[in-house]
Amino acid sequence: MKTPGLMSFLHMTSACLSFWGASYYDVFDLRPVTANWQQTLRGASVRAILTGSQMLLLYGALLHSSVNMILSWAAIAPLLLDAGLAVAAGKRSRLLSPQIIPLLGLASAATVLELLLDRTLSVLSLVMLLLWTATKLAETGWRLLKEDPSWGGRLPGGDFGQLAGLVRRVSEAEDGLQPPSAALLVNALPALPVLLVGFVGQEGNEIVDHELSVPAVKLMLLSCVAHVGITWCQLLLHDRLSGAAKASLRWGGMLGAVAFNFAEKTAGVSIGTALCAMAAVGASAGASLQRHGVGSGARQLAPFQGLTTVSSGVGDDDEDPES
């Protein structure tokens, strides 16, 4: 069904229901959500807006592009954003090292070739992907402002003094959130807005006109279960896995999705598009793992630490926020 709003709503609602059910068995402690709801809402507001927007835009892009195209774009775009930001800020980053630059170039070339080969690509889908990339850029900017709320005032023509206090309050509230509370609110807060956006886009007519089949319903349920499973794994394993291990799981899942779509012969899949997607995701995975210094024992700093100043230290690096 061509219902990105409804699909986003179903995924978020499934996650919320699973959290509430698990709280009765003391798997997750959700008491902080109701104990100080104003503080928790403030802390989850930015992440909820970004998460809801990103999910809605990706489902919207899937209406007119193949899964392989979406995976290729989602694999390389965040890394290119971070590399470009490091160049603009004059920061030493592993993404700009001689070992990683060829991988980024290969992933970018494979994504461009995927764009040319994708038979289902449309202008609307490309706009959706560009908007999704803009939300990833906003996510990066939020991390920068959390580190230094006055950073916005140093932009050309920027006057961020009045908003610095608001950024600091929201940032402190976000840092004070427990992971289960944050995960619940990030899924709960955008659920109704994305559903409303869907119905404004006349998704109700699609539901009425489309006769659901058993395979379609089964696929939708499996997708919701996968979303819940990924969210639970992130919560339960967050403190037990290194950054490299988290990145390996993420990239392994994307490579598995490429293989699954090729096996199922979904829309837009051919040997050429599958190879391009594997090259784009594989090269991005290699760049991300190299960024973590796999096998080198190199330390990792907080995301974008020191990015607002020109760095002269050889050991400066940034943690992959996508992991």
C-alpha positions in Angstrom: 0.0 0.0 0.0 1.1 3.5 -0.7 0.7 4.6 2.9 4.0 5.9 4.4 2.1 7.7 7.2 0.2 4.6 8.2 3.3 2.4 8.0 5.2 4.8 10.2 2.4 4.9 12.7 2.1 1.1 12.8 5.8 0.7 13.5 5.9 3.3 16.2 2.8 2.0 17.9 4.1 -1.5 17.9 7.2 -0.3 19.7 5.2 1.7 22.2 2.9 -1.3 23.0 5.9 -3.6 23.4 7.5 -1.2 25.9 4.4 -0.8 28.0 3.9 -4.6 28.0 7.5 -5.2 29.0 7.3 -2.6 31.8 4.8 -4.9 33.6 7.4 -7.6 33.7 10.2 -5.1 34.9 12.1 -5.5 31.6 12.2 -1.7 31.1 11.6 0.9 33.8 9.2 3.5 32.4 8.3 5.1 35.7 10.4 8.3 35.0 8.1 9.1 32.0 5.1 9.7 34.3 7.1 10.9 37.3 8.3 14.0 35.6 6.5 14.1 32.3 7.3 17.8 31.5 11.0 17.1 31.7 10.9 13.9 29.8 8.8 15.5 27.0 11.3 18.3 26.7 14.2 15.9 26.6 12.7 13.7 23.9 11.2 16.5 21.7 14.1 17.0 19.3 14.8 13.3 18.8 11.1 12.5 18.3 10.8 15.2 15.6 13.9 13.9 13.8 13.0 10.2 14.1 9.4 10.7 13.0 10.5 12.8 10.0 13.1 10.4 8.9 10.9 7.3 9.1 8.1 9.1 7.2 10.5 10.4 4.5 12.0 6.9 4.0 8.7 5.3 3.6 7.7 8.1 1.2 10.8 7.5 -0.9 10.0 3.8 -1.0 6.9 4.5 -3.0 8.9 5.5 -6.1 12.3 3.9 -5.5 13.7 0.4 -4.9 14.8 -0.8 -1.5 18.4 -1.1 -2.9 18.3 2.6 -3.8 17.2 3.6 -0.4 19.8 1.4 1.3 22.6 2.8 -0.8 21.6 6.4 -0.1 21.1 5.8 3.6 24.5 4.1 3.8 26.7 6.8 2.3 24.8 10.1 2.9 25.5 10.4 6.7 29.2 9.6 6.3 29.6 12.2 3.5 27.8 14.7 5.7 30.2 14.1 8.6 33.2 14.2 6.3 32.1 17.5 4.8 31.4 18.9 8.2 34.9 17.9 9.4 36.4 19.6 6.3 34.4 22.8 7.0 35.4 22.9 10.6 39.0 22.0 10.0 38.9 19.0 12.2 41.1 15.9 11.8 38.8 13.0 11.2 39.4 9.4 10.3 36.8 9.8 7.6 39.4 12.0 5.8 42.3 9.5 6.2 43.9 8.0 3.1 42.5 4.6 4.0 38.9 5.7 4.1 38.6 8.3 1.3 38.8 5.7 -1.4 36.0 3.7 0.3 33.8 6.8 0.5 34.5 7.5 -3.2 33.6 3.9 -4.1 30.4 4.1 -2.1 29.4 7.4 -3.7 30.1 6.2 -7.2 28.1 3.0 -6.6 25.2 5.1 -5.2 25.2 7.4 -8.3 25.2 4.3 -10.6 22.4 2.9 -8.5 20.5 6.1 -9.2 21.0 5.7 -12.9 20.0 2.0 -13.0 17.0 2.2 -10.6 14.0 1.8 -12.8 11.5 3.0 -10.2 13.3 6.3 -9.4 11.2 9.4 -9.6 11.8 13.1 -8.9 9.5 12.9 -5.9 11.5 10.0 -4.4 14.8 12.0 -4.9 13.2 15.0 -3.1 12.2 12.7 -0.2 15.8 11.4 0.0 17.2 14.9 0.0 14.8 15.9 2.7 15.9 12.8 4.7 19.5 13.9 4.3 18.5 17.4 5.5 17.1 15.8 8.7 20.4 13.9 9.2 22.2 17.2 8.8 19.9 18.7 11.4 20.7 15.8 13.7 24.4 16.5 13.3 23.8 20.2 14.0 21.9 19.3 17.2 24.8 17.3 18.4 27.1 20.2 17.8 24.8 22.6 19.7 24.5 20.2 22.6 28.3 20.3 23.0 28.4 24.1 22.7 25.1 26.0 22.7 26.8 29.2 21.8 28.2 27.6 18.6 25.3 28.9 16.5 26.3 32.5 17.3 29.6 32.0 15.6 28.0 31.2 12.2 28.2 34.0 9.6 25.5 36.5 10.6 24.4 34.3 13.5 23.0 35.7 16.7 22.3 32.6 18.9 22.5 34.2 22.3 18.8 34.2 23.1 18.3 30.6 22.0 21.5 29.2 23.7 19.6 28.9 27.1 16.8 27.0 25.4 19.2 24.6 23.7 21.0 24.1 27.1 17.8 23.2 28.9 16.6 20.8 26.2 20.1 19.3 26.0 20.2 18.7 29.8 16.7 17.2 29.8 17.7 14.9 26.9 20.9 13.8 28.7 18.9 13.0 31.8 16.5 10.6 30.0 16.9 6.9 30.7 17.3 4.9 27.4 13.9 3.1 27.8 12.1 6.4 28.5 13.7 8.0 25.5 12.9 5.0 23.2 9.3 5.1 24.3 8.8 8.8 23.7 10.7 8.9 20.5 8.2 6.3 19.1 5.1 7.7 20.9 5.3 11.4 20.2 5.5 11.3 16.4 3.0 8.5 16.0 -0.2 10.5 15.7 1.4 13.4 13.8 2.7 11.0 11.0 -0.7 9.3 10.9 -2.3 12.7 10.5 0.1 13.6 7.7 -0.8 10.3 6.0 -4.5 11.0 6.1 -4.0 14.5 4.8 -2.2 12.9 1.9 -5.4 10.8 1.3 -4.0 7.6 2.5 -7.5 6.7 3.7 -8.6 6.3 0.1 -5.7 3.9 -0.5 -6.8 1.8 2.5 -10.4 1.7 1.2 -9.5 0.9 -2.4 -6.8 -1.6 -1.7 -7.8 -5.1 -0.9 -5.3 -6.4 1.6 -3.8 -9.8 0.8 -2.4 -12.3 3.3 1.2 -11.9 2.0 0.9 -8.1 2.3 -0.4 -8.2 5.9 2.2 -10.8 6.8 5.0 -8.6 5.4 3.7 -5.6 7.3 3.6 -7.5 10.6 7.1 -8.9 10.0 8.3 -5.3 9.4 6.8 -4.1 12.6 8.3 -7.1 14.5 11.7 -6.3 13.0 11.4 -2.6 14.1 10.5 -3.7 17.7 13.3 -6.3 17.7 15.9 -3.7 16.6 14.7 -1.2 19.1 14.9 -3.8 21.9 18.3 -4.9 20.9 19.6 -1.4 20.9 18.3 -0.9 24.5 19.4 -4.3 25.9 22.9 -4.4 24.2 23.7 -0.7 24.1 26.1 -0.8 27.1 27.4 -4.3 26.3 28.8 -3.7 22.8 31.6 -1.6 21.6 31.1 1.0 18.9 32.6 -1.3 16.3 30.3 -4.2 17.3 27.2 -1.9 17.0 28.4 -0.7 13.6 29.0 -4.3 12.4 25.5 -5.3 13.4 24.0 -2.3 11.6 25.9 -2.8 8.4 25.4 -6.6 8.5 21.7 -6.0 8.6 21.8 -3.7 5.6 23.8 -6.2 3.6 21.3 -8.9 4.6 18.5 -6.6 3.4 20.2 -6.2 -0.1 20.6 -10.0 -0.3 17.0 -10.6 0.8 15.6 -8.2 -1.8 17.6 -9.8 -4.6 16.3 -13.2 -3.6 12.7 -12.0 -3.5 13.1 -10.0 -6.8 11.4 -7.0 -5.5 10.7 -3.9 -7.6 13.7 -2.4 -9.3 16.0 -5.4 -8.5 18.4 -6.6 -11.1 21.9 -8.0 -10.9 23.3 -4.6 -11.7 21.4 -2.8 -9.0 22.1 -5.5 -6.4 25.8 -5.3 -7.1 25.7 -1.5 -6.9 23.9 -1.7 -3.6 26.3 -4.3 -2.2 29.3 -2.1 -3.3 27.7 1.1 -1.7 26.8 -0.6 1.6 30.0 -2.7 1.7 32.3 0.3 1.1 30.3 2.4 3.6 30.6 -0.4 6.1 34.4 -0.6 5.6 34.7 3.2 6.0 32.6 3.2 9.2 34.6 0.3 10.7 37.9 1.9 9.8 36.6 5.0 11.4 36.2 3.1 14.7 39.8 1.9 14.4 38.9 -1.8 14.3 42.0 -3.8 15.2 44.1 -0.7 16.1 42.9 -0.2 19.7 42.4 3.5 19.0 40.3 5.4 21.5 37.0 6.9 20.6 35.8 10.3 21.7 32.3 11.7 22.2 30.5 12.4 18.9 31.9 15.5 17.3 34.0 16.4 20.3 36.1 19.5 19.5 34.4 19.9 16.1 33.8 23.6 16.6 37.5 24.4 16.8 40.4 23.7 14.5 42.3 20.7 15.9 46.0 20.1 15.8 46.1 16.8 17.7 47.0 13.7 15.7 44.8 11.5 17.8 41.6 13.5 17.3 38.7 11.4 16.1 34.9 11.2 16.1 32.6 8.4 17.0 30.3 7.1 14.3 26.8 8.5 15.3 25.1 6.0 13.0 26.2 3.0 15.1 
